């Protein structure tokens, strides 16, 4: 079964940008909000979903997640501001 994966970025109350991948963005952000998601986000709320987009299959989503995590904070802010429909195009 092929699931469609999405990449998302949330901003913590302190302004930290966290990047992740999931098959259900709303469910995953709710998990983070309730302290059941990534440890890095526990106690850092409230969280604000600032970006999400389609990322293909699990392997491609993982690759895109790695690429986004390698960006500087300023580059991530530019990504969030531009809200590209496709990360593939944005990285090229």
C-alpha positions as CSV (number, residue, x, y, z in Angstrom):
1,X,0.0,0.0,0.0
2,X,1.5,3.3,-1.1
3,X,0.7,6.2,1.3
4,X,1.2,9.8,0.5
5,X,3.6,11.4,2.9
6,X,3.8,15.1,3.8
7,X,6.5,17.3,5.1
8,X,5.6,19.8,7.8
9,X,7.2,22.6,9.8
10,X,5.9,23.8,13.1
11,X,7.0,26.9,15.1
12,X,7.3,26.7,18.9
13,X,6.3,29.5,21.2
14,X,10.0,30.4,21.4
15,X,10.2,30.6,17.6
16,X,12.1,27.4,17.0
17,X,11.3,25.7,13.7
18,X,10.8,21.9,13.8
19,X,10.6,19.8,10.6
20,X,8.9,16.4,10.3
21,X,7.1,14.0,8.0
22,X,3.9,12.2,8.4
23,X,0.9,10.7,6.5
24,X,-1.5,12.9,8.4
25,X,-0.3,16.4,9.3
26,X,-3.3,17.4,11.5
27,X,-3.1,14.2,13.6
28,X,0.7,14.6,14.0
29,X,0.5,18.3,15.0
30,X,-2.2,17.4,17.6
31,X,0.1,14.7,18.9
32,X,2.9,17.2,19.3
33,X,0.5,19.7,21.0
34,X,-0.5,17.0,23.5
35,X,3.0,16.0,24.3
36,X,2.8,12.6,22.5
37,X,5.0,13.6,19.6
38,X,8.7,14.2,19.3
39,X,10.5,14.8,22.6
40,X,12.1,17.9,21.1
41,X,8.7,19.6,21.2
42,X,7.4,18.5,24.6
43,X,6.7,21.5,26.8
44,X,7.5,23.9,23.9
45,X,3.9,24.8,23.0
46,X,1.8,26.3,21.8
47,X,2.8,25.1,18.4
48,X,1.9,26.8,15.1
49,X,1.8,24.8,11.8
50,X,3.6,27.2,9.4
51,X,4.2,25.0,6.4
52,X,3.2,21.6,4.9
53,X,3.3,20.1,1.5
54,X,3.2,16.7,-0.3
55,X,6.5,14.8,-0.2
56,X,5.8,11.6,-2.2
57,X,6.5,8.2,-0.7
58,X,8.3,7.5,2.6
59,X,11.8,7.4,1.0
60,X,11.4,10.7,-0.8
61,X,9.8,12.3,2.2
62,X,12.8,11.3,4.3
63,X,15.1,12.7,1.7
64,X,13.3,16.0,1.6
65,X,13.1,16.1,5.4
66,X,16.9,15.7,5.6
67,X,17.4,18.5,3.0
68,X,15.1,20.9,4.9
69,X,16.9,20.1,8.2
70,X,20.2,21.1,6.6
71,X,18.9,24.6,5.8
72,X,19.9,27.5,7.9
73,X,17.2,29.2,10.0
74,X,17.0,32.1,7.5
75,X,16.5,29.6,4.6
76,X,13.8,27.9,6.5
77,X,12.1,31.2,7.1
78,X,12.3,31.9,3.4
79,X,10.8,28.5,2.7
80,X,7.9,29.2,5.1
81,X,7.4,32.7,3.6
82,X,7.3,31.5,0.0
83,X,5.0,28.5,0.7
84,X,6.0,26.6,-2.4
85,X,3.6,24.0,-3.7
86,X,6.5,21.7,-4.5
87,X,9.8,21.3,-2.5
88,X,11.3,19.6,-5.6
89,X,11.0,22.8,-7.5
90,X,12.1,25.0,-4.5
91,X,15.3,23.0,-4.1
92,X,16.2,23.1,-7.8
